[in-house]
Amino acid sequence: MPSIRHTYIAQTQPGFEAIAATEITARIDGAQFIDLRSVADKNGMVRFAFSGDPRDLLQLRTVEDVFVVAAEARDLAPGFAALRQLAHLAATASGIERAVHLVRRIDPRRGGEGRIHYRVIARQVGRMPYRRVDTQVAVERGIAARPDHRWRLVADGGIEFWLVQWPGEALLMVRLSDERMRHRDYKVEHLPASLRPAAAAALAWLTTPRDDDRFLDPMCGAGTILIERAYLGRYRALIGGDIDPEAVATARANIGSRYKPVSIHEWDARRLPLDAGSVTALAVNLPFGAQMGSLEENRTLYPEFLREAARVLRPGARLVALSGDARTLSDALRRNNRLVRRATYPVLILGRRAVVVVAERG
């Protein structure tokens, strides 16, 4: 019997959905991209179809959560009648039973024994005449009325139903992942302004990882980008460093004895003790000029760093930089005749506008 093709949603930080889509289509055999959506300034979403083992999806690195679509409504009424439609959808949609089966394929204990424990998270995009909690209650009541199981509403844990509503349409999903996908379990120490792991993975992914990479993060902070690069595949060496001794110590603690060969240094990223052309890929989270540094300091730091990055990069190598100071980064790249911008992704980091820029050493 052929496998059933389900529709899935991969959730990211805002703006990172386009990057995650490239990882999904490249690393998940048989995944078929459908479209990108956004949930206001909260999340990005990649919708795709896949008929394979859902456990494979939990290996994605640029993604924070994975859901299976249980039901969709494309003709919601504009007023309070929509709440009745959503309750009916939750009570009757056959896709909910299939979604529960997939969740329990990943974790047979999810939802408990006997009565299935469940909770509902509701989100709204755009203006509605009712509150978000009203949609949550409507879906809760609909699920409780389903005849396929005995259901028990809980405040935490169990099977999670997520409803996302836009004007005129709604998407009801069941969460397949858990908090480990978003937070990972390798960090033992943290630093202010550290990237969340999926964002760090997105930067590493955009360097187009290769088995022979000498991968550099010259402002490595807690070491998250280096660790995420290690999970993306083989490499020749991981090299990181930071001007802050506390950051160097934190990166070494997080990396521990894993991910060899790796070396972490205390240095100034504007004067790297590396040979010219010795680096095949570089990813960096530049100071935004808020928690770290200042906008005035960035106007000096960015051009000097990019000159040094161009020196150590091999011709054709990629540099991927995240910055909350987009204008200064753009100006510095424009004045650097050895780095060619290839792509720009507007993103949100903790509610702050930023950009991910992909450049190539000419």
HELIX and SHEET records of a PDB file:
HELIX    1   1 GLU A   17  ARG A   27  1                                  11    
HELIX    2   2 PRO A   54  GLN A   59  5                                   6    
HELIX    3   3 ALA A   81  THR A   92  1                                  12    
HELIX    4   4 GLY A   95  ILE A  106  1                                  12    
HELIX    5   5 ARG A  132  ALA A  144  1                                  13    
HELIX    6   6 GLU A  179  HIS A  183  1                                   5    
HELIX    7   7 PRO A  197  LEU A  206  1                                  10    
HELIX    8   8 THR A  224  TYR A  231  1                                   8    
HELIX    9   9 PRO A  245  ILE A  255  1                                  11    
HELIX   10  10 LEU A  295  VAL A  312  1                                  18    
HELIX   11  11 ALA A  326  ARG A  335  1                                  10    
SHEET    1   A 8 GLN A  32  VAL A  39  0                                        
SHEET    2   A 8 ASN A  43  PHE A  50 -1                                        
SHEET    3   A 8 HIS A   6  THR A  12 -1                                        
SHEET    4   A 8 ASP A  65  ALA A  73 -1                                        
SHEET    5   A 8 GLU A 169  ARG A 175 -1                                        
SHEET    6   A 8 ILE A 159  TRP A 166 -1                                        
SHEET    7   A 8 ILE A 116  GLN A 124  1                                        
SHEET    8   A 8 TRP A 151  LEU A 153  1                                        
SHEET    1   B 7 VAL A 262  GLU A 266  0                                        
SHEET    2   B 7 ALA A 237  ASP A 242  1                                        
SHEET    3   B 7 ARG A 214  ASP A 217  1                                        
SHEET    4   B 7 VAL A 279  ASN A 285  1                                        
SHEET    5   B 7 LEU A 313  SER A 323  1                                        
SHEET    6   B 7 ARG A 352  ARG A 361 -1                                        
SHEET    7   B 7 LEU A 339  ILE A 349 -1                                        
END                                                                             
